[in-house]
Each structure stands twice: as C-alpha cells, then as structure tokens.
Amino acid sequence: MPENSNETTKQVNNTVSNRELDATGLYCHEPVMLLHNKIRELRPGEALSLRATDPSTTRDIPKFCLYLGHELLESGKRGGEYFYIIKKKSG
C-alpha cells in the first residue's frame, strides 16, 4: 500500500484507516517510534493501521495513545501478528 496516498484505505473489521504502518520484525521501542513519526503525517481525525510482531506493543501502543491523546479504535492478534487502528486526535 502506498505510504504517501491519502486516498488509499484499509479496513480492519469495521474501521477504515487512511494509512498503514508495517512494524513486523521490529522490537522494543521501534514500533512506537515509527508510529510517532507516521502519525504526525496524518490530519486530525485520520486513522492509521499498524501491524507488529512484538508482544510488547500490546502494552506500548495503548499507553502511547493514552499519553498523547490519540484514540485506539481497534486492537487484536491474528496468527503471530498484532494489529492496531489508531485515530489521530482532533486539533
């Protein structure tokens, strides 16, 4: 999926995201650092889907959203991958 296209969307369950971030194979703080950089590119209210393989993301991603005011719309696990949909805070 092109990272620079706002028109490209991905649907996970019933939530549509505007961007996708693949953090599979990365560990510890790397998925959160990538998320922090990528979410800056979004407009308020847009959503980003994140895929990761690091189990610590189940702790780190919700805390990231809570601390910075973003909304964690969905999270879960499929096979060996964790997925998240994060909505950028408004204004």
Buried (B, 14 or more C-beta within 10 A) or exposed (E): EEEEEEEEBBEBEEEBBBBBBBBEEBEEEBBBEBBEEBBEBBEEEBBBBBBBBBEBBBEBBBEBBEEEEBBBBBBEEEEEEBBBBBBBBEE
